[in-house]
Amino acid sequence: MHFETLVEDYRAPLEVNFRGTSLQLRNSLVEGLSAILSSTALFIGVLLEYGLPLLFWMALAFWPSKLAWRRIALLRSTH
């Protein structure tokens, strides 16, 4: 018995869709810029939410601590 094999040489056609590719690149660019703006806004929001109260309390505590430090330095120098 002799069997013949059928071999089909199939080559997929190269289909380049420039319109779809340019749309994907544009969408990637928009998503990247959106991520940059979103992370920047998040950073500024955290800075304002926690930084401003911290700055306020540091400024409020600066003068009493400065006066206390001067008094301690004065007491140390007299002994």
N, C-alpha and C positions, 0 to 999 in steps of 0.2 A: 504494500500500500504506500502510496506516495501522496503526501499532503503538501499542498502549496499554501504558503502564507502570504497573506495580503498585507503589505506594509504601506501605509499612507504617509506621505511626507507632508505634514501639516506645519505651516508657518503662520503664526498669528500676525495679522497686519498691524503695523505701527500706526496707531491713531493718536495724533497729537491734537489736543483740544486747547488751543491757546486762550480762547475766551474763558474756559473753565479754570485754566491755570492762573490767568491773571486775576480772576475773581477770588481764587483761593489765596493768592499772595496779598491781595487787597484786604481780605478778611483777616488774615494773619497780622498784617500791619495794624489794622484797627484794633484787634484784640490785644496786641502788644502795647499799643499806646494807651488803651483803656486800663491795662494792668499797671502801667507806670503811673498814670494819674490816680488810680485807685489806691495804690500803695503810698503815694505821696500824700494824698488826702488823709489816709489812715495815720501816717506818721505825724502830720501836723495836728490832727485831732487829738492824738495821744499826748503830744507835746503841750497843747493848750489845756487839755483836761487835767493833766497831772503836773505840768511844769509851772503853770501860773500859780496854783495854790502853794506849791513848794517854794517858789520864788517869793511869794507874799510872806510866808512864815519865816523864811530865812531873813528877809528884810526886817520883819518885825522883831526877830530875836537878835539882830545884829547889834543894836544900840545897847540893850541891857547887858549882853555878853561882853561888849567892849568896855563898858563901865566896870563890870565885875573883874575883868582881866586887869584893868588898870589898878583897881583896888588891891587885888592879890599881888601884883607886882610891887606896889607901894609897901604893902605889909612885909613882903619878903626882903625888900631892901633895907627896911628899918631894923630888922633882927640880925 
